[in-house]
């Protein structure tokens, strides 16, 4: 039957949501900014270790999207000129 959720899927959703929320980290200054530092395949592996149920990373991705998480690439933000001053400092040390 197309469109009908399987009973096994209904049983894993609360477990997966609880796991994702336990892995949640956030910004100390802004309560609305939060993230999960693991990739979906790592969350699926952790879920298997804890519950003994194999799920795909696609299931994890869909659950993350349902919970309001979005993919963002991690990047380092430097203040303007900070990289140049570090470079200058390292040159002076040699």
C-alpha positions as CSV (number, residue, x, y, z in Angstrom):
1,X,0.0,0.0,0.0
2,X,1.6,3.2,-1.2
3,X,1.9,6.0,1.3
4,X,1.3,3.9,4.4
5,X,4.0,3.9,7.0
6,X,5.3,0.5,8.1
7,X,4.8,-0.4,11.8
8,X,8.6,-0.8,12.3
9,X,9.1,2.8,11.0
10,X,6.5,4.1,13.5
11,X,8.4,2.4,16.3
12,X,11.8,3.8,15.5
13,X,10.8,7.4,15.1
14,X,10.6,8.2,18.8
15,X,13.9,6.3,19.5
16,X,15.6,8.2,16.6
17,X,14.2,11.5,17.8
18,X,15.5,10.9,21.3
19,X,18.9,10.0,20.0
20,X,19.1,13.1,17.8
21,X,18.1,15.3,20.8
22,X,20.7,13.7,23.0
23,X,23.4,14.6,20.4
24,X,22.2,18.1,20.1
25,X,24.6,21.0,20.8
26,X,23.9,24.7,20.7
27,X,25.2,28.2,20.9
28,X,25.5,29.4,24.4
29,X,24.5,33.0,23.5
30,X,21.5,32.1,21.2
31,X,19.0,29.4,22.2
32,X,17.7,29.3,18.6
33,X,21.0,28.1,17.1
34,X,21.7,24.4,17.5
35,X,23.2,21.6,15.6
36,X,24.2,17.9,15.6
37,X,27.9,17.4,15.0
38,X,27.6,13.9,13.6
39,X,26.9,13.0,10.0
40,X,23.7,11.1,9.2
41,X,25.6,7.8,8.6
42,X,27.3,8.2,12.0
43,X,23.9,8.8,13.7
44,X,22.6,5.6,11.9
45,X,25.6,3.6,13.2
46,X,25.1,5.0,16.7
47,X,21.4,4.1,16.5
48,X,22.4,0.5,15.6
49,X,24.9,0.2,18.5
50,X,22.3,1.4,21.0
51,X,19.1,-0.3,19.7
52,X,20.3,-3.1,17.5
53,X,18.1,-1.9,14.6
54,X,19.7,-1.0,11.3
55,X,18.4,2.2,9.6
56,X,19.7,4.0,6.6
57,X,21.3,7.4,6.6
58,X,18.4,8.5,4.4
59,X,15.9,7.8,7.3
60,X,18.2,9.9,9.6
61,X,18.2,12.7,7.0
62,X,14.4,12.8,6.8
63,X,14.1,12.8,10.6
64,X,16.6,15.6,10.9
65,X,14.6,17.6,8.3
66,X,11.4,16.9,10.2
67,X,13.0,18.2,13.4
68,X,14.1,21.4,11.7
69,X,17.8,20.7,11.2
70,X,19.4,21.8,7.9
71,X,22.8,21.0,6.4
72,X,25.4,23.6,6.9
73,X,29.1,23.3,6.0
74,X,31.4,23.9,9.0
75,X,33.8,26.8,8.5
76,X,36.1,28.9,10.5
77,X,35.3,32.5,10.8
78,X,38.2,34.9,11.3
79,X,38.0,38.6,12.0
80,X,39.2,40.8,9.2
81,X,43.0,41.0,9.3
82,X,43.4,38.1,11.8
83,X,44.9,35.8,9.3
84,X,47.4,38.4,8.2
85,X,48.5,39.1,11.7
86,X,48.9,35.4,12.4
87,X,51.0,35.1,9.3
88,X,53.1,38.0,10.3
89,X,53.6,36.6,13.7
90,X,54.7,33.2,12.4
91,X,57.2,34.9,10.0
92,X,58.7,36.9,12.8
93,X,59.3,33.7,14.9
94,X,61.5,32.1,12.2
